[in-house]
Amino acid sequence: MSSGPPSCHLGCHLCSYLSSAAWGCRACSPCDRDALPGTGQFGAARAQDQAGYHRAVAQHASKLFTRLAPVLNVRDLAAERAFYEKLGLPVSYEGSEYPDFIAFGTDSLHFGIQAAPAGNDPPSVLTWQIGVTDIDGAKERCRSAGISYELERNNPAPGWAYRRLLIRTPSGYRLALEGPAE
């Protein structure tokens, strides 16, 4: 058993940090994850030690959130599926439980697509960006799959340059494949 400051049943870094800082954590025992930072005693902690507070909040969130897995609303489920498969993304879920949903995934990338009416499809408000290890390899993959793209070169600062392929999905989403720094 640790002789350090008390923490919640998750070993919550935020709770430990706030307790050790003598501010007390009203969220401890058990950790009330609904008590979001920025209010009450959390606000006092933030005012007293901004850097330590943000570090503690990030550690707390890293134990709670495990991955980002967005779901895109699409007009034509079959066309979108074919598009992502042409890019080389494997289907990780397709089942009778959710017949209008397909998930794609790799070790580091998870997302889904679901059939939705055109009125519920907001492609103009989202740029779907996926990092790639080899932009030239991504260009070749698009060429061989018959997927048209626009090459964008970016130089945001001296010594920092990268390229992106800008693509439109069958439902109209703007997809950017971003290569590594060059």
SULDAJO-V672834 format. One record per helix or strand of 3 or more residues. SS is the DSSP state (2 for helix, 1 for strand). FROM is the first residue (numbers start at 0). TO is the last residue. Records with the same first field share a line. If there is no record, write none. Layout:
# SULDAJO-V672834
SS = FROM-TO  FROM-TO
This chain:
# SULDAJO-V672834
2 = 12-19  39-47  49-63  76-85  95-97  117-119  122-124  134-144
1 = 70-73  90-92  100-104  109-114  126-130  149-156  159-167  173-177
